[in-house]
Each structure stands twice: as C-alpha cells, then as structure tokens.
Amino acid sequence: MKSILTNTILILLVRVFLGGLFIVASLDKIADPAAFAASILNYKIVGPTLAMVIATILPSLELLCGLSLILGLYPRTSALFITFMLVGFTILIISALLRGLDISCGCFTQDPNVGKIGYIKILENVGMIMLGVLLLFVQNYGITLTQFFPQQKNAPSDKI
C-alpha cells in the first residue's frame, strides 16, 4: 500500500482521471441547468426550488474541484469534496433503487434514456470513492501548479 501512496505517476493519473471525470460531468449540467434540475427532481427527494438551486451550484463545484485536482491547487481539499460528492451521489442512487425508481442518474447527460441507475453505477461510484480516499492519504501529489510559485513563510497549507 505504501508504494501506491508514493508512486507520483500513479497519483497524477488518478488526479487527472477523477478531475477530468468531474469536469466532463459538469459541462452538460452547466450548459442546461433546467434539464439537470429535472434530473434531480426524478430522485423525488427535493422540490423544484431546491432542485434548481442545486442544479445551479453543484455543476460549478464539480468543475472547480475537477480543475483544482488536475492542476494541483489544494489537491487534498479537492479530493475531499469529490469524495463527499461521490458518497452523496451513491447514497441517492441506492435510495432511488430501493424505492424502485427507474431513472437516469443525471451524471454526464440529462437524456433520460441514457445512464440508467443500477448496481453497476453503484460499483463505478465505489471505485471512484476508493480513488478519492487514496488521494486523501497521499503525501506527495507529484507535479502541481503550486510548485511553480514561490512559497511564502506564512502561506496557508492544504492540510486537513
């Protein structure tokens, strides 16, 4: 396990994979927040007003965290937010499955016929959660954008 946590190439690949996935997932939602709000409403958890608030804020958070993770700007914080989002998405999918809902997850597209929820989606999310947790325990994130800026003595750190 220690060799995985110290392999900077592997860590960089995990950062780019998770960050890229969240960037791609955010784009369709940002382009059409009303359609994303409709996908949120399909879960039958929140009403229309809260669905629209979530549809407006969540994709921007996904984009910000994805970019931050890839660029290495506060990578631990970004990994924490991504992991929390993935856990939340997984709980929502499990809840919808237990209630017998046959809906699209709303992950990458708002097309109701694409990306149906199911146990495969849960397994995919669990895999991504594991990658996010891995990034929380890494000490060296490899190449990061912050390496190219001079360090200040009293600069805030990315330690949680």
Secondary structure, DSSP 8 states (H G I E B T S, - for coil): -HHHHH-HHHHHHHHHHHHHHHHHHHHHHHH-HHHHHHHHHTTSSS-HHHHHHHHHHHHHHHHHHHHHHHHTSSHHHHHHHHHHHHHHHHHHHHHHHHTT---B--SS---TTSSB-SHHHHHHHHHHHHHHHHHHS-S---S-GGGGS---TT------
